[in-house]
Amino acid sequence: MIKIYVVIGVSGSGKTTIGKLLADRLEIPFQDADDFHPESNKAKMARGEALGDNDREPWLQALAEALKRLYEKGGGVLACSALKEQYREQLCAQLPEGISGKPMQPQWIVLHGEKQLIATRLKNRGNHFFDPLLLESQWDTWEFPNYGWFMDIQRTTESLVNEFLALSHKKASLGVIGLGTMGQGLARNLGRNQYSLALFNRSTPTEQQVAVRCVSSFPELTHARPFDDLFSFIEALEKPRKILLMVSAGAAVDELIRQLQPRLETGDVLLECGNSHFEETAERVRELESHGIHFLGVGVSGGAQGALEGPAIMPGGSKKGYDVVEHILLDMAARDPQGRPCCAYVGPEGAGHFVKMVHNGIEYAEMQLLAECYGLVRFGAGWSVEEVQKLFMSWLETAERSYLLEITIDILGFKDPEDANTLLLDQIADQASQKGTGGWSTTAALNLGQPFGIISESVMARYLSAQKELRVELSKSVPRSVAGIEIDHEQLFNTYQSVRRLNHAQGFALIQKAAQTFGWAIDPAVLARIWSAGCIIRSTFMERLESMLRENSEDLLQQHAILAILTKNDSDFRNLVSQTLQHGLPMPVSSAALNYWLGLGQANSAAHLIQAQRDYFGAHGYQRKDDPTGQLFYTLWNSN
Ligand code: 6PG
């Protein structure tokens, strides 16, 4: 792999000395950015005048070309102040494109130290055109990068270069397999946290050298070691090996484990971070533990941005494995409003992936609810998109702020890049896809015997949306105008508030039921806490939920604050949903939530008829109200 090193820092920090020594040791060419200044810049600096962006422009242009030449010749070292992020970008502008679509990145070596020490060095440096007084301006201009290899210039040049060369060949503390969007984000997050990384991505006929391109694309990864051979990757890791897998859930995970397992040793830890099914995870935990390998099924939420800036992390599986990697996961995680990491060990077996699956179920219903509110106001009441956006923005000012509401507001203002007069949303086909987690949570609810109508309706609503042809056909046979609905803002807001509470209640109840059934000690307050930042369902409600559950870990529907809102909103909720349905506009999630809420409020239901019917045709038996023993009674309903 071609290596370009750029040693950066303010004038006087020792870039030339360190750069030259490094180039000597690596036997590659060295270049000094000072040699590229036009005479006018040198004279300006000698007069004690600071250079501005305009003065630096032609210099950076010449340096970008020099860097490109070094690259073409197979590598080299450049010493250059590169004070600002913008200058560093200009420097790389002529390097080949990396995986990010931006120019590839050199290995940045960042020199830093006390201002006084640098000032003294500058004073003692004879015959140099730089006026020591300019240090002030350099110091103010310097934007400290959050990437690169940092060298404290208090130490000797020899020791800094020796350490750099030794450590950059040292075994990596952590490996990442799978460098798609999420894997790249997690690797960069780890790079920002100063972990020494080995990166692996398999090569396919269409995708070659992904890891190499990744390393040279992102400044945080320039000291990571790229591999496209799995076994060299494993060899490059310190023991016990810690390997994070971020590949598609399912067969790809099994295939990787099949290849890795014979090369791993007792005590090594695998962290599988995709959206895997919790039962598959439990099986992998069992199987790998029998070989002494600790397997963790780690729920990771937050999308691409979360992976990079800090996701919510839900690890489950081997506790021994968790103890080995806890510090890494805590470093990577988002911070909650109190500054604590959004990560906690959830439980053994597939507990981590179970809660991530339910997180996604709640996410599906929250998304569908926002779509229902938007659809009602835009298509039912005929509001403009701007008006809908304003309405949602007003909700942000309330206690209902959430990440999904925020992104919805952004989407409602986003123009089609192809046509600035059109909303991009209006160009998107109305058929929702899914990768499965919402459906899995519905299946889990069925298996565990839990009411889950809200989330399951959100899954079904996506399936129904996908039946476009049938919808188009039937809309001709049953023409229906849904326009003309009068919206009462408060009723809509109150409905939104109630559905959210019932949705979260069903999700949390399913997790509690699973915890009881499988013997997992899941603290719902901890879950609410780690979901209060980083993840897709983060919201101010989730933050309040944490404090409620910390006081009292009862079911959400036993919480006074939640019940008070549901009771206050009761008639608005009923009126809004029934009025909308009456107008012919579907509200699958809102009406499922309303049915759940109404069902919960019925002390006596019509279910006795079901029991009678079951006994009538199948002699299934029923319990009697007047018999406290709970025994079954049978009746011969029909003598035929
Ligand atoms: C998250 C998301 C993430 C992903 C889902 C979407 O928490 O970061 O849930 O995991 O967006 O896989 O799933 P669907 O494709 O099923 O909507």
Residues whose N, C-alpha, C, O or C-beta is under 5 A from the ligand:
A	BS01	6PG	V300 S301 G302 G303 N360 S433 Q434 K435 G436 T437 I536
